[in-house]
Amino acid sequence: MSDPQPPAKPPRYKWPWVVLAAVILFVILAIIWMGFAVQKVRQERGFSPAARAR
């Protein structure tokens, strides 16, 4: 009889981790970018005379 061999380990792929890191980086950069956009809109509304009249 032959010696029983342990089952082969499935390959460990690295690309899912790269995709996950890219998605997380995208979300973080989108949040930062939106923060700057909101700040710019607030500044523009603050200097508008029409906004003060309301």
N, C-alpha and C positions, 0 to 999 in steps of 0.2 A: 504494500500500500504506500501511497505517497504521503508526504507530510502535509498536514492541512496548513494552508497559507492564510494569513489574516486578510480580511477584505481590503481591497485597494481604497485609499483615501480619495475622495473626489477632489478635483483640482480647485485650488483657491484662486479665484479670479480677482484681479486688481481693478478692472475697469468700473465695477459698480461703486467702488470707493471714490474713484476719480469723478464719476458723475455726481455722486452725493456731495462731494466737496464743491463742485461747480455750482450745484443748485443752492447750497447754503451760502456760498459767496455771492451769488446773484441776489438772493433774498436780502442779505445784509447791505449790499450796495444799493439795492432799490429802496430800502428803508432810509438810508442816509440821503440818497438823492431826493426822495420825496420830502424829507425834512427841510432840505435847502429850498425846494420849490415852494413849500408852504410858507417858509420864512420870507421868501421874496414876494409872494402874493400879499402877505400881511403887511409888508413894508409899503407896497404899492397902494394898498387900500388905506393905509394910515396917512399917506401924503395926499390923497385925493380929497378935494374940497366937497365933492358930492357925498362922500361917505360921512363927513362931519355934519352935513346938513340934515341927515336922516335921523 
